[in-house]
C-alpha cells in the first residue's frame, strides 16, 4: 500500500491520464454540439425514454413559436415512423429536412394522435448553451460522481482507485449529463460518423463506467486476483471486450449480447465486492483495510440495493415516488452513497465511523420496517372492527395508530438495538455486559484487592491490551 505522501504526488502517468480524460470530455462535447447544430425542431427528448424507442419531448431549446408541447410523443415524421426500438444505424432524413422547411409530425398528446406542421430551425449559440444547461441540471445528484472523482484525483493523483473513479465519473458526467442535450429527433437523421460516435458514447455503461468500477474493486483496498497475476492484461480485457461487443452489436444489429454484458458487469461488481470483503476479513487483521472495505461495501449496498429496491417498489405499485421531493431525496442519497463512501475509504477520513453508521443503519431500517407493519396492521385491524360496528371509516383509526407508533418507538428501538448488538456486534455487546457487571461489583465490593483484580479482568476482556499496570494512590 502506498504512503499518503506518495499518493499525493503528481507523476507523469497522472498528467497523461488527466490529459486523456480531458480530450475525451472535449470530444463528447464537440459531438454533442455538432448534433445540436443540425436543423431540427428545437426540442430535447428524454434520455431514458429514447433507449426504449420513445421520442418524448421534455425541453424546448429554441426561442421561436412551436406547435409542440412538453410530454408530446413523436411517432412519425412526414408519415415515416420513427424507430420504436434502440437504433443500430442512422435513419435517412426526409427530403425536406432543412432549416426553414415545414415537416409533418405525427404525435401523441394526452392519449390522442394528431398531425402538426413543424418548421425546422438552426439553434444559435444561446439556444445551444440553454440546452446544455437544461441537460446539466436534470437529476443533479448524478454530478456527484464527477465532482467526487475530480476532487479525489487532485488529492490522491497517484492512487489507482482515485484514477479509476475519475475515469468513471468523467464519463458519467459528460455523456449522461451534457451529452443528453444531443438526444433529439435530429440525432436520428445525423451524419453516420456523428451518429456512430454518439451511439458508442451512450453505451459508456458497458465499456467505460462498469469496467472502471470493477477494476477499482479489484485494486482497492487490496489488489485481488487476477489483477495481481496479470496487471496489464486484465484492464485491457475489461475495456477491450466491451468495445468488441459494441462493434458486434452495430454490425449485426443484435442488442442481446450488449444487454447480457451489462447484466454480467453488474453481477461482477457485486461479486468482486464480496470477494474483497472475504479476502480482507479472512486473511488480514489490519483495522484500516477492514474499515476501508466496509465503507466500499456499505456504499455498494446503498447505491445498488437502494436503486433496485426503489424500482421494485415503484413498478410493483407498492410505493409511488410521485412527488419531486421524494424523488430528489432518494436520488441524492442513493446516487451519492457509493462515490462518497469510496472517497472516505481512499482518503481515510473518519474511517472508523463506519461501524457506528452500519449499526445505526441496521437499527433504524429494521425499526422502520417493524413500525410500518405495526401501523398498517393496526389500521387494517381497527378498520375491520369499525366496519363491523359502525359501517363507516373513522379518523379515530389514524389517531390511535399514530399514538401506538409513538408509544412503541423508544422501547422497540432499544430491543432492536440489543438484538443487532447480540447478533452482529457480539464483542461490543459482551463488553457492555462486562462493564455493567463491573459497575455492580464496584458498588458492592469493599476489599481493594478484589476490586483491583476485577478491574484487571475487565480491562483485559474488553480492551485486550498487551500490558496492564494499575496505579493506586496512597491515602
HELIX and SHEET records of a PDB file:
HELIX    1   1 UNK A    4  UNK A    7  1                                   4    
HELIX    2   2 UNK A   12  UNK A   36  1                                  25    
HELIX    3   3 UNK A   47  UNK A   50  1                                   4    
HELIX    4   4 UNK A  125  UNK A  137  1                                  13    
HELIX    5   5 UNK A  140  UNK A  142  5                                   3    
HELIX    6   6 UNK A  143  UNK A  155  1                                  13    
HELIX    7   7 UNK A  160  UNK A  171  1                                  12    
HELIX    8   8 UNK A  172  UNK A  177  3                                   6    
HELIX    9   9 UNK A  178  UNK A  182  5                                   5    
HELIX   10  10 UNK A  185  UNK A  188  1                                   4    
HELIX   11  11 UNK A  192  UNK A  202  1                                  11    
HELIX   12  12 UNK A  204  UNK A  204  1                                   1    
HELIX   13  13 UNK A  205  UNK A  209  3                                   5    
HELIX   14  14 UNK A  210  UNK A  219  1                                  10    
HELIX   15  15 UNK A  233  UNK A  252  1                                  20    
HELIX   16  16 UNK A  256  UNK A  283  1                                  28    
HELIX   17  17 UNK A  287  UNK A  300  1                                  14    
HELIX   18  18 UNK A  301  UNK A  305  3                                   5    
HELIX   19  19 UNK A  306  UNK A  315  1                                  10    
HELIX   20  20 UNK A  324  UNK A  347  1                                  24    
HELIX   21  21 UNK A  351  UNK A  353  5                                   3    
HELIX   22  22 UNK A  354  UNK A  389  1                                  36    
HELIX   23  23 UNK A  396  UNK A  424  1                                  29    
HELIX   24  24 UNK A  426  UNK A  444  1                                  19    
HELIX   25  25 UNK A  448  UNK A  462  1                                  15    
SHEET    1   A 4 UNK A  43  UNK A  45  0                                        
SHEET    2   A 4 UNK A  55  UNK A  60 -1                                        
SHEET    3   A 4 UNK A  73  UNK A  77 -1                                        
SHEET    4   A 4 UNK A  80  UNK A  81 -1                                        
SHEET    1   B 5 UNK A  43  UNK A  45  0                                        
SHEET    2   B 5 UNK A  55  UNK A  60 -1                                        
SHEET    3   B 5 UNK A  73  UNK A  77 -1                                        
SHEET    4   B 5 UNK A 102  UNK A 109 -1                                        
SHEET    5   B 5 UNK A 112  UNK A 119 -1                                        
END                                                                             
